[in-house]
Amino acid sequence: MSTEKVYDLIIIGGGPIGLTCGIEAQKAGLDYLILEKGVLVNSLFNFPTNMTFFSTSALLEVGEVPFISHSDKPTRRESLEYFRRVQQSWKLNIRFYEAVQSLEPLATGGYLVHSSKTPYRTQRVIVATGFYDTPRLLDVPGEDLPKVKHYYDEPHRYVGQKLAIIGAANSACDIALEAYYKGAEVTMIVRKDRISPRVKYWIKPNIENRIKEGSIKALFNTTVREIRPDEILLDGPDGPFSMANDFVLAMTGYQPNYPLLRNLGIAIGDDKHHTPIHDPESLESNLPGVYLAGVVNGGLYTSKYFIENTRVHAKIIVDNILAKRQAEVV
């Protein structure tokens, strides 16, 4: 274990925005290190196998590396390959399977970054951890059963199975249609009285027509009370009832890793979105020299930020770091 080396910057998170921050740091001549708890672009790796992005490949480009895809909207597989090329093209200094656990402010300035493997000394930190790795839980009995999943990979495991999908936004509707077409008996459990109006315009009519004809069953104004090995207990408009069930896909959305943010010492606002405290101009958090980049800035407002409108965060932060360093020299 060594804490002798002092980095100019440590970036927590090896997703698209973390990589972009690394590129900007490298262009600025900063001695940086990216720490990623999983694989390269871990969140994208956990996307559904057959997923196609809503954004175009041009809007996902970072680091001046061209993103070539077979159509305007790239697939998950194409995106994984693209960001692998980005990392390889820039030869980014990144360590995988190394989770950051906490920050320790140092009396001499800067921070000691405690990871799952070793501590690192650094002058400044960027937190670019996204939100897709942390699902919003139902908090009901049985949610920890093996039949319950908060991530969807592919439909084959649900062929001929009674599948309950909780939610009514884009992911839930996409999954319901794909699983139905592959032979699952699909029931959507929706706490409101309709499919979300924000569902993609080419998906919404399809899911609504499948529900109307009865191919996909939808239980509106219904919530989950308990999940059991062979059934699911629900509360509907007419009271509690049960339904036979083999698998549950809880597409209830995701949120920033608040336990990690708190361990780092980042304050969380008391607004309805529980937004991590940061300066909207510099993106510096309540901790001096610790910045927030990417979708983590939105807190629970997870539809506010995306890759395409947060790529600029990297340059904003690095420019601020350089300005502060110049001021310290003067």
C-alpha positions in Angstrom: 0.0 0.0 0.0 1.4 3.4 -1.0 0.1 6.9 -0.5 3.2 8.7 -1.6 2.1 9.6 -5.1 -0.3 12.6 -5.3 -2.6 12.7 -8.3 -3.9 16.0 -9.6 -7.3 14.4 -10.1 -9.1 11.2 -9.4 -12.3 10.5 -11.3 -14.8 8.2 -9.7 -16.7 6.3 -12.4 -15.7 4.9 -15.8 -18.9 5.6 -17.7 -19.1 7.8 -20.7 -18.9 11.0 -18.7 -16.1 9.7 -16.5 -14.1 8.8 -19.7 -14.8 12.3 -21.0 -13.5 13.8 -17.8 -10.4 11.7 -18.2 -9.9 12.9 -21.8 -10.2 16.6 -20.7 -7.8 16.0 -17.9 -5.3 14.4 -20.2 -5.6 17.2 -22.7 -4.9 19.7 -19.9 -1.8 17.8 -18.8 -3.3 16.7 -15.4 -2.0 13.6 -13.7 -5.3 11.7 -13.3 -6.7 8.3 -12.5 -10.2 6.9 -13.2 -11.5 4.4 -10.7 -14.4 2.1 -11.9 -16.1 -0.4 -9.6 -17.1 -2.7 -12.5 -16.3 -3.0 -16.2 -15.7 -0.2 -18.7 -19.0 1.8 -19.0 -20.5 -0.5 -16.4 -24.0 1.0 -16.6 -24.2 0.5 -20.4 -23.0 -3.0 -20.0 -26.0 -3.7 -17.7 -28.5 -2.4 -20.3 -30.8 -4.9 -22.0 -29.0 -7.1 -24.5 -31.2 -5.9 -27.5 -31.4 -2.3 -26.5 -31.3 0.5 -29.1 -30.5 4.0 -27.9 -32.9 6.8 -28.3 -30.0 9.2 -29.0 -28.1 9.2 -32.2 -24.5 8.0 -32.4 -23.4 11.6 -33.2 -24.8 12.9 -29.9 -23.0 10.1 -27.9 -19.6 10.9 -29.4 -16.9 11.9 -26.9 -13.2 12.8 -27.3 -13.4 13.4 -31.0 -13.6 9.7 -31.7 -16.1 9.0 -34.5 -19.1 6.8 -33.5 -20.0 4.7 -36.5 -23.2 2.6 -36.2 -25.4 0.7 -38.7 -28.2 3.2 -38.1 -28.7 6.6 -36.6 -29.6 5.0 -33.2 -26.8 2.7 -32.0 -27.3 -0.6 -30.2 -25.9 -1.6 -26.8 -23.4 -3.8 -28.5 -22.2 -0.9 -30.8 -22.0 1.4 -27.8 -19.9 -1.0 -25.8 -17.5 -1.3 -28.7 -17.4 2.4 -29.3 -16.5 3.3 -25.7 -13.8 0.6 -25.7 -12.3 2.3 -28.8 -12.5 5.7 -26.9 -10.6 4.2 -24.0 -8.1 2.6 -26.3 -7.6 5.6 -28.5 -6.8 7.9 -25.6 -5.0 5.2 -23.6 -6.9 6.5 -20.5 -5.5 5.7 -17.1 -8.3 3.6 -15.6 -8.5 0.8 -13.1 -11.5 -1.6 -13.2 -13.2 -3.6 -10.4 -12.0 -1.0 -7.9 -14.9 0.6 -5.9 -14.3 3.9 -4.1 -15.7 3.8 -0.6 -14.9 7.1 1.1 -13.0 10.4 1.0 -10.7 11.6 3.8 -9.9 15.4 3.7 -6.2 15.9 4.4 -4.8 18.7 6.7 -2.3 19.5 4.0 -5.0 19.9 1.4 -6.6 17.5 -1.0 -8.0 14.1 -0.2 -7.2 10.5 0.6 -9.5 8.4 -1.6 -10.2 5.0 0.0 -11.0 2.3 -2.6 -11.6 -1.4 -2.2 -7.9 -2.0 -3.0 -5.8 0.9 -1.8 -5.9 4.5 -0.8 -4.8 7.3 -3.2 -3.8 10.8 -2.5 -5.2 13.5 -4.8 -5.7 17.2 -5.0 -9.1 17.1 -6.5 -11.9 14.6 -7.3 -14.7 14.3 -9.9 -17.7 12.1 -9.0 -19.2 10.7 -12.2 -21.1 7.7 -10.8 -24.4 8.1 -12.8 -27.5 6.5 -11.4 -28.2 3.3 -13.4 -26.4 1.0 -10.9 -28.8 1.7 -8.1 -32.5 0.7 -8.6 -35.4 2.2 -6.7 -36.7 -0.6 -4.5 -40.3 -1.5 -3.9 -39.6 -2.1 -0.3 -42.1 -5.0 -0.1 -41.7 -8.5 1.4 -40.2 -10.9 -1.1 -38.4 -8.3 -3.2 -35.1 -10.2 -2.4 -36.4 -13.5 -4.0 -34.4 -14.8 -7.0 -37.4 -14.4 -9.2 -37.4 -10.6 -8.8 -35.1 -8.5 -11.0 -34.5 -4.8 -11.4 -32.6 -5.2 -14.6 -33.6 -6.8 -17.8 -31.2 -8.7 -20.1 -33.2 -10.6 -22.7 -36.6 -12.3 -23.1 -35.6 -16.0 -23.6 -35.7 -16.8 -19.9 -39.4 -15.8 -19.8 -40.6 -18.0 -22.6 -43.8 -19.7 -21.4 -43.6 -18.0 -18.0 -46.0 -15.8 -16.1 -44.2 -12.5 -16.1 -45.2 -9.4 -14.0 -43.7 -6.1 -15.1 -44.0 -3.3 -12.6 -44.0 0.1 -14.2 -45.4 1.9 -17.2 -42.5 4.0 -18.6 -40.2 3.4 -21.5 -38.3 0.4 -20.1 -41.5 -1.4 -18.8 -43.3 -1.0 -22.2 -40.3 -2.1 -24.2 -39.8 -5.1 -22.1 -43.5 -6.0 -22.0 -43.7 -6.0 -25.8 -40.4 -7.9 -26.4 -41.3 -10.6 -23.8 -44.9 -10.9 -25.2 -43.6 -11.4 -28.7 -41.2 -14.1 -27.4 -44.0 -16.1 -25.7 -44.3 -14.8 -22.2 -47.6 -14.3 -20.4 -47.2 -10.7 -19.6 -49.0 -8.7 -16.9 -48.1 -5.0 -16.4 -48.7 -3.6 -12.9 -49.2 0.1 -13.0 -49.8 2.3 -10.0 -51.4 5.1 -12.1 -54.5 4.9 -14.3 -52.6 4.8 -17.7 -49.3 4.2 -19.5 -46.9 7.0 -19.0 -47.4 9.8 -21.5 -43.6 10.1 -21.9 -43.3 6.6 -23.5 -41.5 6.9 -26.9 -43.9 7.9 -29.7 -43.3 4.7 -31.7 -43.8 2.4 -28.7 -46.9 4.0 -27.0 -49.5 3.1 -29.7 -48.2 -0.5 -29.9 -48.3 -1.2 -26.1 -51.7 0.5 -25.8 -53.1 -1.6 -28.7 -51.7 -4.9 -27.2 -53.4 -4.0 -23.9 -56.7 -3.1 -25.6 -56.8 -6.4 -27.4 -55.9 -8.3 -24.3 -52.6 -9.7 -25.6 -50.9 -8.0 -22.7 -52.8 -7.6 -19.5 -52.5 -4.3 -17.6 -53.6 -3.8 -14.0 -54.0 0.0 -13.5 -54.3 1.8 -10.1 -52.6 -1.3 -8.7 -49.6 -1.7 -6.3 -47.6 -4.6 -5.0 -48.1 -5.7 -1.5 -45.9 -8.8 -1.3 -44.0 -11.2 -3.6 -44.1 -14.9 -3.0 -42.3 -17.8 -4.8 -45.4 -18.7 -6.9 -47.6 -15.7 -6.6 -47.8 -11.9 -6.2 -50.1 -10.1 -3.8 -51.5 -6.9 -5.0 -53.7 -4.0 -4.0 -56.1 -2.9 -6.7 -59.1 -0.5 -7.0 -61.4 -3.3 -5.6 -59.1 -4.3 -2.8 -56.3 -6.9 -2.3 -56.0 -9.9 -4.5 -53.3 -12.4 -5.6 -52.0 -13.5 -9.0 -50.0 -16.6 -10.1 -46.5 -15.6 -11.0 -43.2 -17.0 -12.1 -41.0 -13.9 -12.5 -41.2 -10.2 -11.5 -39.4 -7.4 -13.4 -39.5 -4.2 -11.3 -38.9 -1.4 -13.8 -39.3 1.2 -11.1 -36.4 3.4 -12.1 -33.0 4.1 -10.7 -31.3 6.7 -8.5 -27.9 8.0 -7.6 -25.9 6.0 -5.1 -26.8 8.1 -2.2 -25.0 5.9 0.4 -21.8 6.4 -1.5 -22.4 10.2 -1.9 -22.9 10.5 1.8 -19.8 8.4 2.5 -17.8 10.8 0.4 -19.2 13.7 2.4 -21.3 15.2 -0.4 -24.4 17.0 1.0 -27.8 16.2 -0.4 -30.4 18.9 -0.8 -33.8 18.7 0.8 -35.7 19.4 -2.4 -38.1 16.9 -3.9 -35.4 15.5 -6.2 -32.8 15.1 -3.4 -30.3 16.9 -5.6 -26.6 16.6 -4.5 -25.4 20.0 -3.5 -23.3 21.7 -6.2 -22.5 25.0 -7.8 -24.4 25.0 -11.1 -21.7 27.1 -12.8 -18.5 25.2 -11.7 -20.2 21.9 -10.7 -18.2 22.0 -7.5 -19.9 20.2 -4.6 -20.0 21.4 -1.0 -16.5 19.8 -0.6 -13.8 22.1 -1.9 -12.2 20.5 -5.0 -14.8 17.8 -5.3 -16.9 18.1 -8.4 -20.0 16.3 -9.7 -20.2 15.4 -13.4 -23.0 13.8 -15.5 -26.5 12.6 -14.5 -25.6 12.4 -10.8 -26.2 16.2 -10.7 -30.0 15.7 -11.2 -30.6 13.5 -8.2 -33.9 11.8 -8.5 -34.7 14.0 -11.5 -33.3 11.2 -13.8 -34.9 12.5 -17.0 -33.1 15.9 -16.8 -29.6 14.8 -17.8 -28.2 12.4 -20.4 -24.9 11.7 -21.9 -25.5 14.2 -24.7 -26.2 17.2 -22.5 -23.6 16.4 -19.8 -20.5 15.9 -22.0 -19.8 19.6 -21.5 -19.4 18.9 -17.7 -15.9 17.6 -18.3 -14.5 20.8 -19.8 -16.4 23.0 -17.3 -14.8 21.1 -14.4 -11.3 20.9 -15.9 -11.3 24.6 -16.8 -12.3 25.4 -13.2 -9.5 23.3 -11.9 -7.0 25.0 -14.1 -8.3 28.4 -13.2 -8.0 27.6 -9.5 -4.5 26.2 -9.9 -3.4 29.4 -11.8 -4.9 31.5 -8.9 -3.0 29.5 -6.4 0.3 30.1 -8.3 -0.4 33.8 -8.5 
